[in-house]
Amino acid sequence: MAVSLICCNTQSRVSSVLNRDVKQFGKKFMFDSNEETCWNSDQGDQQWVLLEFPALVKVSELRLQFQGGFSGKSCKLEGCRKDANLEHIVDFYPEDNNSLQISF
């Protein structure tokens, strides 16, 4: 089983927060290990999450969990070294359910 690369020094940014209500729907809820909370984006195409790790990492799997009815239809993973341009790694197509999904 893979170990999470997310740590207290991992920086995150998101494309939007539902109704700009960061207290209820902010990015901090993506990694709090509480199934009762989550990050909610505003509506619209091309919502994104950007993670900046404190050191070089090698991603071996991607674990996502969406709320049913609110999953991405067509998603992609991009990555780069610090201060470089993002490069395409893989496309993935999550199922529209509440299950934990693992890609790669």
N, CA, C and O atoms as CSV, one atom per row, in Angstrom:
chain,resi,resn,atom,element,x,y,z
A,1,MET,N,N,0.845,-1.182,0.000
A,1,MET,CA,C,0.000,0.000,0.000
A,1,MET,C,C,0.889,1.243,0.000
A,1,MET,O,O,1.867,1.318,0.744
A,2,ALA,N,N,0.547,2.195,-0.822
A,2,ALA,CA,C,1.331,3.420,-0.937
A,2,ALA,C,C,1.135,4.318,0.287
A,2,ALA,O,O,0.076,4.312,0.914
A,3,VAL,N,N,2.155,5.072,0.606
A,3,VAL,CA,C,2.115,6.029,1.708
A,3,VAL,C,C,1.784,7.403,1.131
A,3,VAL,O,O,2.254,7.756,0.049
A,4,SER,N,N,0.985,8.168,1.844
A,4,SER,CA,C,0.617,9.498,1.370
A,4,SER,C,C,1.839,10.410,1.282
A,4,SER,O,O,2.690,10.417,2.171
A,5,LEU,N,N,1.910,11.171,0.206
A,5,LEU,CA,C,2.984,12.149,0.025
A,5,LEU,C,C,2.614,13.508,0.624
A,5,LEU,O,O,3.458,14.397,0.737
A,6,ILE,N,N,1.353,13.657,1.003
A,6,ILE,CA,C,0.871,14.900,1.592
A,6,ILE,C,C,1.397,15.004,3.020
A,6,ILE,O,O,1.231,14.075,3.811
A,7,CYS,N,N,2.024,16.117,3.351
A,7,CYS,CA,C,2.525,16.333,4.704
A,7,CYS,C,C,2.194,17.763,5.129
A,7,CYS,O,O,1.616,18.519,4.349
A,8,CYS,N,N,2.547,18.131,6.331
A,8,CYS,CA,C,2.227,19.470,6.841
A,8,CYS,C,C,2.931,20.572,6.053
A,8,CYS,O,O,2.502,21.725,6.105
A,9,ASN,N,N,3.999,20.250,5.326
A,9,ASN,CA,C,4.712,21.244,4.525
A,9,ASN,C,C,4.296,21.263,3.063
A,9,ASN,O,O,4.858,22.018,2.270
A,10,THR,N,N,3.313,20.436,2.694
A,10,THR,CA,C,2.786,20.449,1.331
A,10,THR,C,C,1.886,21.670,1.162
A,10,THR,O,O,0.944,21.862,1.930
A,11,GLN,N,N,2.174,22.479,0.173
A,11,GLN,CA,C,1.369,23.665,-0.118
A,11,GLN,C,C,0.285,23.290,-1.128
A,11,GLN,O,O,0.545,22.511,-2.045
A,12,SER,N,N,-0.914,23.826,-0.976
A,12,SER,CA,C,-1.997,23.525,-1.916
A,12,SER,C,C,-2.699,24.803,-2.346
A,12,SER,O,O,-2.796,25.775,-1.597
A,13,ARG,N,N,-3.186,24.764,-3.581
A,13,ARG,CA,C,-4.017,25.839,-4.132
A,13,ARG,C,C,-5.167,25.177,-4.873
A,13,ARG,O,O,-5.029,24.055,-5.361
A,14,VAL,N,N,-6.290,25.858,-4.959
A,14,VAL,CA,C,-7.450,25.339,-5.682
A,14,VAL,C,C,-8.002,26.415,-6.605
A,14,VAL,O,O,-7.765,27.606,-6.407
A,15,SER,N,N,-8.739,25.976,-7.611
A,15,SER,CA,C,-9.282,26.905,-8.609
A,15,SER,C,C,-10.369,27.806,-8.031
A,15,SER,O,O,-10.476,28.972,-8.410
A,16,SER,N,N,-11.170,27.275,-7.122
A,16,SER,CA,C,-12.267,28.055,-6.545
A,16,SER,C,C,-12.801,27.338,-5.310
A,16,SER,O,O,-12.474,26.176,-5.067
A,17,VAL,N,N,-13.617,28.032,-4.539
A,17,VAL,CA,C,-14.306,27.457,-3.383
A,17,VAL,C,C,-15.771,27.860,-3.499
A,17,VAL,O,O,-16.080,29.019,-3.776
A,18,LEU,N,N,-16.669,26.906,-3.287
A,18,LEU,CA,C,-18.100,27.144,-3.422
A,18,LEU,C,C,-18.525,28.372,-2.635
A,18,LEU,O,O,-18.321,28.451,-1.423
A,19,ASN,N,N,-19.112,29.320,-3.332
A,19,ASN,CA,C,-19.597,30.573,-2.733
A,19,ASN,C,C,-18.525,31.308,-1.926
A,19,ASN,O,O,-18.848,32.117,-1.056
A,20,ARG,N,N,-17.265,31.030,-2.208
A,20,ARG,CA,C,-16.124,31.613,-1.479
A,20,ARG,C,C,-16.196,31.373,0.025
A,20,ARG,O,O,-15.651,32.143,0.816
A,21,ASP,N,N,-16.877,30.293,0.406
A,21,ASP,CA,C,-17.067,29.942,1.816
A,21,ASP,C,C,-15.964,28.990,2.251
A,21,ASP,O,O,-16.180,27.782,2.348
A,22,VAL,N,N,-14.771,29.542,2.516
A,22,VAL,CA,C,-13.620,28.703,2.871
A,22,VAL,C,C,-13.771,28.058,4.247
A,22,VAL,O,O,-13.147,27.030,4.510
A,23,LYS,N,N,-14.579,28.633,5.125
A,23,LYS,CA,C,-14.774,28.045,6.457
A,23,LYS,C,C,-15.509,26.710,6.369
A,23,LYS,O,O,-15.257,25.806,7.165
A,24,GLN,N,N,-16.414,26.587,5.407
A,24,GLN,CA,C,-17.203,25.364,5.279
A,24,GLN,C,C,-16.702,24.448,4.160
A,24,GLN,O,O,-16.825,23.228,4.267
A,25,PHE,N,N,-16.132,25.024,3.072
A,25,PHE,CA,C,-15.802,24.233,1.890
A,25,PHE,C,C,-14.358,24.386,1.423
A,25,PHE,O,O,-14.036,23.974,0.308
A,26,GLY,N,N,-13.485,24.961,2.231
A,26,GLY,CA,C,-12.124,25.285,1.816
A,26,GLY,C,C,-11.228,24.081,1.564
A,26,GLY,O,O,-11.561,22.950,1.917
A,27,LYS,N,N,-10.098,24.347,0.953
A,27,LYS,CA,C,-9.135,23.307,0.558
A,27,LYS,C,C,-8.603,22.509,1.732
A,27,LYS,O,O,-8.184,21.365,1.557
A,28,LYS,N,N,-8.608,23.084,2.923
A,28,LYS,CA,C,-8.084,22.374,4.104
A,28,LYS,C,C,-8.838,21.075,4.365
A,28,LYS,O,O,-8.311,20.174,5.017
A,29,PHE,N,N,-10.066,20.971,3.862
A,29,PHE,CA,C,-10.875,19.785,4.096
A,29,PHE,C,C,-10.540,18.624,3.146
A,29,PHE,O,O,-11.058,17.521,3.323
A,30,MET,N,N,-9.694,18.855,2.155
A,30,MET,CA,C,-9.302,17.769,1.247
A,30,MET,C,C,-8.468,16.728,1.967
A,30,MET,O,O,-8.545,15.544,1.640
A,31,PHE,N,N,-7.680,17.141,2.931
A,31,PHE,CA,C,-6.687,16.257,3.537
A,31,PHE,C,C,-6.896,16.060,5.039
A,31,PHE,O,O,-5.959,15.692,5.748
A,32,ASP,N,N,-8.105,16.301,5.528
A,32,ASP,CA,C,-8.334,16.203,6.973
A,32,ASP,C,C,-8.764,14.796,7.428
A,32,ASP,O,O,-9.000,14.582,8.617
A,33,SER,N,N,-8.865,13.851,6.508
A,33,SER,CA,C,-9.232,12.451,6.803
A,33,SER,C,C,-10.613,12.312,7.437
A,33,SER,O,O,-10.884,11.323,8.118
A,34,ASN,N,N,-11.473,13.276,7.223
A,34,ASN,CA,C,-12.835,13.238,7.750
A,34,ASN,C,C,-13.796,13.095,6.571
A,34,ASN,O,O,-13.876,13.988,5.728
A,35,GLU,N,N,-14.523,11.983,6.505
A,35,GLU,CA,C,-15.449,11.755,5.393
A,35,GLU,C,C,-16.653,12.689,5.421
A,35,GLU,O,O,-17.407,12.751,4.451
A,36,GLU,N,N,-16.840,13.403,6.503
A,36,GLU,CA,C,-17.962,14.340,6.611
A,36,GLU,C,C,-17.632,15.706,6.012
A,36,GLU,O,O,-18.529,16.530,5.834
A,37,THR,N,N,-16.362,15.958,5.700
A,37,THR,CA,C,-15.960,17.249,5.135
A,37,THR,C,C,-15.314,17.038,3.775
A,37,THR,O,O,-14.864,15.939,3.451
A,38,CYS,N,N,-15.273,18.101,2.986
A,38,CYS,CA,C,-14.608,18.038,1.682
A,38,CYS,C,C,-14.403,19.446,1.145
A,38,CYS,O,O,-15.026,20.402,1.605
A,39,TRP,N,N,-13.519,19.553,0.165
A,39,TRP,CA,C,-13.394,20.795,-0.586
A,39,TRP,C,C,-14.506,20.797,-1.623
A,39,TRP,O,O,-14.732,19.787,-2.290
A,40,ASN,N,N,-15.200,21.913,-1.768
A,40,ASN,CA,C,-16.207,22.083,-2.820
A,40,ASN,C,C,-15.791,23.247,-3.690
A,40,ASN,O,O,-15.543,24.348,-3.196
A,41,SER,N,N,-15.715,23.003,-4.986
A,41,SER,CA,C,-15.408,24.080,-5.929
A,41,SER,C,C,-16.696,24.745,-6.365
A,41,SER,O,O,-17.783,24.199,-6.178
A,42,ASP,N,N,-16.570,25.920,-6.945
A,42,ASP,CA,C,-17.704,26.527,-7.623
A,42,ASP,C,C,-17.988,25.721,-8.874
A,42,ASP,O,O,-17.192,24.864,-9.258
A,43,GLN,N,N,-19.120,25.990,-9.514
A,43,GLN,CA,C,-19.451,25.309,-10.762
A,43,GLN,C,C,-18.542,25.806,-11.874
A,43,GLN,O,O,-17.953,26.883,-11.785
A,44,GLY,N,N,-18.442,25.004,-12.916
A,44,GLY,CA,C,-17.687,25.424,-14.087
A,44,GLY,C,C,-16.666,24.395,-14.516
A,44,GLY,O,O,-16.289,23.506,-13.752
A,45,ASP,N,N,-16.236,24.531,-15.729
A,45,ASP,CA,C,-15.226,23.638,-16.288
A,45,ASP,C,C,-13.857,23.953,-15.705
A,45,ASP,O,O,-13.600,25.050,-15.209
A,46,GLN,N,N,-13.006,22.970,-15.780
A,46,GLN,CA,C,-11.591,23.088,-15.448
A,46,GLN,C,C,-11.330,23.552,-14.015
A,46,GLN,O,O,-10.607,24.519,-13.777
A,47,GLN,N,N,-11.928,22.847,-13.085
A,47,GLN,CA,C,-11.572,23.053,-11.685
A,47,GLN,C,C,-10.257,22.326,-11.453
A,47,GLN,O,O,-10.003,21.306,-12.094
A,48,TRP,N,N,-9.416,22.822,-10.554
A,48,TRP,CA,C,-8.105,22.210,-10.376
A,48,TRP,C,C,-7.617,22.310,-8.936
A,48,TRP,O,O,-8.065,23.139,-8.145
A,49,VAL,N,N,-6.681,21.426,-8.644
A,49,VAL,CA,C,-5.969,21.411,-7.364
A,49,VAL,C,C,-4.486,21.389,-7.701
A,49,VAL,O,O,-4.051,20.587,-8.527
A,50,LEU,N,N,-3.713,22.251,-7.078
A,50,LEU,CA,C,-2.269,22.307,-7.287
A,50,LEU,C,C,-1.583,22.000,-5.962
A,50,LEU,O,O,-1.872,22.629,-4.945
A,51,LEU,N,N,-0.673,21.029,-5.980
A,51,LEU,CA,C,0.079,20.666,-4.783
A,51,LEU,C,C,1.549,20.938,-5.025
A,51,LEU,O,O,2.094,20.573,-6.066
A,52,GLU,N,N,2.188,21.581,-4.058
A,52,GLU,CA,C,3.629,21.809,-4.113
A,52,GLU,C,C,4.250,21.103,-2.921
A,52,GLU,O,O,4.013,21.471,-1.770
A,53,PHE,N,N,5.052,20.079,-3.212
A,53,PHE,CA,C,5.673,19.276,-2.176
A,53,PHE,C,C,6.986,19.914,-1.737
A,53,PHE,O,O,7.642,20.582,-2.536
A,54,PRO,N,N,7.378,19.719,-0.489
A,54,PRO,CA,C,8.609,20.333,0.014
A,54,PRO,C,C,9.882,19.696,-0.542
A,54,PRO,O,O,10.969,20.258,-0.405
A,55,ALA,N,N,9.752,18.534,-1.166
A,55,ALA,CA,C,10.899,17.832,-1.758
A,55,ALA,C,C,10.405,17.098,-3.002
A,55,ALA,O,O,9.199,16.972,-3.217
A,56,LEU,N,N,11.325,16.624,-3.806
A,56,LEU,CA,C,10.998,15.856,-4.997
A,56,LEU,C,C,10.248,14.591,-4.589
A,56,LEU,O,O,10.658,13.906,-3.652
A,57,VAL,N,N,9.146,14.275,-5.288
A,57,VAL,CA,C,8.352,13.089,-4.988
A,57,VAL,C,C,8.155,12.264,-6.253
A,57,VAL,O,O,8.257,12.779,-7.366
A,58,LYS,N,N,7.873,10.985,-6.070
A,58,LYS,CA,C,7.505,10.096,-7.160
A,58,LYS,C,C,6.113,9.577,-6.856
A,58,LYS,O,O,5.912,8.874,-5.865
A,59,VAL,N,N,5.157,9.916,-7.697
A,59,VAL,CA,C,3.765,9.525,-7.487
A,59,VAL,C,C,3.554,8.138,-8.090
A,59,VAL,O,O,3.813,7.926,-9.275
A,60,SER,N,N,3.084,7.197,-7.276
A,60,SER,CA,C,2.831,5.842,-7.770
A,60,SER,C,C,1.343,5.548,-7.904
A,60,SER,O,O,0.960,4.643,-8.646
A,61,GLU,N,N,0.510,6.286,-7.208
A,61,GLU,CA,C,-0.935,6.150,-7.363
A,61,GLU,C,C,-1.610,7.433,-6.911
A,61,GLU,O,O,-1.042,8.230,-6.164
A,62,LEU,N,N,-2.830,7.612,-7.382
A,62,LEU,CA,C,-3.622,8.786,-7.054
A,62,LEU,C,C,-4.932,8.296,-6.463
A,62,LEU,O,O,-5.653,7.524,-7.095
A,63,ARG,N,N,-5.241,8.744,-5.254
A,63,ARG,CA,C,-6.475,8.344,-4.577
A,63,ARG,C,C,-7.405,9.544,-4.509
A,63,ARG,O,O,-7.040,10.607,-4.008
A,64,LEU,N,N,-8.621,9.350,-5.027
A,64,LEU,CA,C,-9.624,10.419,-5.050
A,64,LEU,C,C,-10.944,9.892,-4.536
A,64,LEU,O,O,-11.285,8.723,-4.721
A,65,GLN,N,N,-11.679,10.775,-3.889
A,65,GLN,CA,C,-13.033,10.434,-3.478
A,65,GLN,C,C,-13.908,11.653,-3.737
A,65,GLN,O,O,-13.671,12.730,-3.191
A,66,PHE,N,N,-14.919,11.469,-4.573
A,66,PHE,CA,C,-15.851,12.538,-4.918
A,66,PHE,C,C,-17.168,12.318,-4.192
A,66,PHE,O,O,-17.459,11.210,-3.741
A,67,GLN,N,N,-17.956,13.366,-4.082
A,67,GLN,CA,C,-19.337,13.217,-3.656
A,67,GLN,C,C,-20.090,12.701,-4.874
A,67,GLN,O,O,-19.853,13.177,-5.984
A,68,GLY,N,N,-20.985,11.748,-4.695
A,68,GLY,CA,C,-21.790,11.247,-5.815
A,68,GLY,C,C,-22.528,12.389,-6.493
A,68,GLY,O,O,-23.132,13.226,-5.822
A,69,GLY,N,N,-22.483,12.428,-7.817
A,69,GLY,CA,C,-23.133,13.490,-8.576
A,69,GLY,C,C,-22.248,14.694,-8.820
A,69,GLY,O,O,-22.646,15.621,-9.526
A,70,PHE,N,N,-21.051,14.697,-8.248
A,70,PHE,CA,C,-20.171,15.859,-8.375
A,70,PHE,C,C,-18.756,15.484,-8.797
A,70,PHE,O,O,-17.815,16.224,-8.507
A,71,SER,N,N,-18.587,14.362,-9.468
A,71,SER,CA,C,-17.236,13.946,-9.849
A,71,SER,C,C,-16.808,14.611,-11.147
A,71,SER,O,O,-17.635,15.049,-11.946
A,72,GLY,N,N,-15.504,14.675,-11.334
A,72,GLY,CA,C,-14.975,15.127,-12.610
A,72,GLY,C,C,-15.284,14.087,-13.677
A,72,GLY,O,O,-15.251,12.890,-13.393
A,73,LYS,N,N,-15.576,14.510,-14.871
A,73,LYS,CA,C,-15.866,13.569,-15.964
A,73,LYS,C,C,-14.583,13.122,-16.649
A,73,LYS,O,O,-14.359,11.933,-16.876
A,74,SER,N,N,-13.765,14.085,-16.965
A,74,SER,CA,C,-12.496,13.839,-17.636
A,74,SER,C,C,-11.429,14.603,-16.863
A,74,SER,O,O,-11.474,15.831,-16.786
A,75,CYS,N,N,-10.482,13.888,-16.298
A,75,CYS,CA,C,-9.475,14.519,-15.451
A,75,CYS,C,C,-8.082,14.228,-15.982
A,75,CYS,O,O,-7.879,13.285,-16.746
A,76,LYS,N,N,-7.136,15.040,-15.574
A,76,LYS,CA,C,-5.750,14.788,-15.966
A,76,LYS,C,C,-4.830,15.132,-14.808
A,76,LYS,O,O,-5.120,15.991,-13.975
A,77,LEU,N,N,-3.716,14.429,-14.790
A,77,LEU,CA,C,-2.671,14.682,-13.811
A,77,LEU,C,C,-1.507,15.298,-14.553
A,77,LEU,O,O,-1.046,14.773,-15.567
A,78,GLU,N,N,-1.038,16.418,-14.033
A,78,GLU,CA,C,0.133,17.085,-14.590
A,78,GLU,C,C,1.147,17.262,-13.477
A,78,GLU,O,O,0.785,17.255,-12.300
A,79,GLY,N,N,2.392,17.416,-13.830
A,79,GLY,CA,C,3.414,17.614,-12.825
A,79,GLY,C,C,4.638,18.267,-13.411
A,79,GLY,O,O,4.796,18.341,-14.630
A,80,CYS,N,N,5.514,18.747,-12.529
A,80,CYS,CA,C,6.769,19.363,-12.962
A,80,CYS,C,C,7.665,19.565,-11.751
A,80,CYS,O,O,7.229,19.468,-10.604
A,81,ARG,N,N,8.902,19.843,-12.034
A,81,ARG,CA,C,9.823,20.255,-10.976
A,81,ARG,C,C,9.555,21.722,-10.674
A,81,ARG,O,O,8.938,22.416,-11.482
A,82,LYS,N,N,9.999,22.190,-9.551
A,82,LYS,CA,C,9.767,23.574,-9.132
A,82,LYS,C,C,10.230,24.548,-10.211
A,82,LYS,O,O,11.314,24.402,-10.776
A,83,ASP,N,N,9.404,25.529,-10.482
A,83,ASP,CA,C,9.670,26.601,-11.440
A,83,ASP,C,C,9.746,26.127,-12.898
A,83,ASP,O,O,10.249,26.856,-13.752
A,84,ALA,N,N,9.258,24.928,-13.189
A,84,ALA,CA,C,9.191,24.440,-14.568
A,84,ALA,C,C,7.732,24.461,-15.028
A,84,ALA,O,O,6.823,24.661,-14.222
A,85,ASN,N,N,7.518,24.254,-16.319
A,85,ASN,CA,C,6.166,24.210,-16.866
A,85,ASN,C,C,5.525,22.856,-16.569
A,85,ASN,O,O,6.195,21.824,-16.612
A,86,LEU,N,N,4.226,22.863,-16.269
A,86,LEU,CA,C,3.505,21.618,-16.038
A,86,LEU,C,C,3.540,20.750,-17.286
A,86,LEU,O,O,3.427,21.255,-18.404
A,87,GLU,N,N,3.698,19.439,-17.095
A,87,GLU,CA,C,3.698,18.476,-18.187
A,87,GLU,C,C,2.619,17.435,-17.929
A,87,GLU,O,O,2.392,17.036,-16.787
A,88,HIS,N,N,1.953,16.995,-18.998
A,88,HIS,CA,C,0.906,15.983,-18.899
A,88,HIS,C,C,1.513,14.653,-18.448
A,88,HIS,O,O,2.540,14.222,-18.970
A,89,ILE,N,N,0.868,14.009,-17.474
A,89,ILE,CA,C,1.310,12.694,-17.013
A,89,ILE,C,C,0.313,11.621,-17.443
A,89,ILE,O,O,0.690,10.638,-18.082
A,90,VAL,N,N,-0.961,11.810,-17.092
A,90,VAL,CA,C,-1.966,10.794,-17.426
A,90,VAL,C,C,-3.363,11.407,-17.395
A,90,VAL,O,O,-3.635,12.321,-16.616
A,91,ASP,N,N,-4.240,10.895,-18.248
A,91,ASP,CA,C,-5.668,11.209,-18.194
A,91,ASP,C,C,-6.351,10.120,-17.374
A,91,ASP,O,O,-5.925,8.965,-17.406
A,92,PHE,N,N,-7.395,10.470,-16.647
A,92,PHE,CA,C,-8.173,9.460,-15.936
A,92,PHE,C,C,-9.626,9.897,-15.891
A,92,PHE,O,O,-9.941,11.081,-16.006
A,93,TYR,N,N,-10.504,8.918,-15.721
A,93,TYR,CA,C,-11.940,9.136,-15.829
A,93,TYR,C,C,-12.637,8.539,-14.605
A,93,TYR,O,O,-13.007,7.365,-14.618
A,94,PRO,N,N,-12.817,9.330,-13.557
A,94,PRO,CA,C,-13.384,8.805,-12.315
A,94,PRO,C,C,-14.852,8.409,-12.471
A,94,PRO,O,O,-15.584,8.953,-13.298
A,95,GLU,N,N,-15.248,7.451,-11.654
A,95,GLU,CA,C,-16.650,7.068,-11.589
A,95,GLU,C,C,-17.409,8.089,-10.755
A,95,GLU,O,O,-16.841,8.718,-9.861
A,96,ASP,N,N,-18.690,8.249,-11.051
A,96,ASP,CA,C,-19.522,9.229,-10.358
A,96,ASP,C,C,-20.185,8.574,-9.149
A,96,ASP,O,O,-21.379,8.278,-9.161
A,97,ASN,N,N,-19.378,8.353,-8.095
A,97,ASN,CA,C,-19.910,7.763,-6.862
A,97,ASN,C,C,-19.053,8.241,-5.679
A,97,ASN,O,O,-18.100,9.002,-5.846
A,98,ASN,N,N,-19.418,7.775,-4.492
A,98,ASN,CA,C,-18.744,8.210,-3.272
A,98,ASN,C,C,-17.556,7.320,-2.893
A,98,ASN,O,O,-16.947,7.536,-1.846
A,99,SER,N,N,-17.215,6.334,-3.713
A,99,SER,CA,C,-16.169,5.381,-3.373
A,99,SER,C,C,-14.779,5.984,-3.534
A,99,SER,O,O,-14.557,6.854,-4.376
A,100,LEU,N,N,-13.851,5.507,-2.712
A,100,LEU,CA,C,-12.453,5.862,-2.884
A,100,LEU,C,C,-11.975,5.233,-4.181
A,100,LEU,O,O,-12.148,4.033,-4.390
A,101,GLN,N,N,-11.380,6.027,-5.045
A,101,GLN,CA,C,-10.924,5.547,-6.346
A,101,GLN,C,C,-9.419,5.699,-6.447
A,101,GLN,O,O,-8.848,6.700,-6.014
A,102,ILE,N,N,-8.785,4.688,-7.028
A,102,ILE,CA,C,-7.332,4.679,-7.167
A,102,ILE,C,C,-6.993,4.585,-8.647
A,102,ILE,O,O,-7.470,3.691,-9.345
A,103,SER,N,N,-6.176,5.504,-9.117
A,103,SER,CA,C,-5.758,5.514,-10.513
A,103,SER,C,C,-4.270,5.173,-10.622
A,103,SER,O,O,-3.504,5.381,-9.681
A,104,PHE,N,N,-3.884,4.658,-11.758
A,104,PHE,CA,C,-2.531,4.269,-12.182
A,104,PHE,C,C,-2.479,2.791,-12.269
A,104,PHE,O,O,-1.438,2.228,-12.608
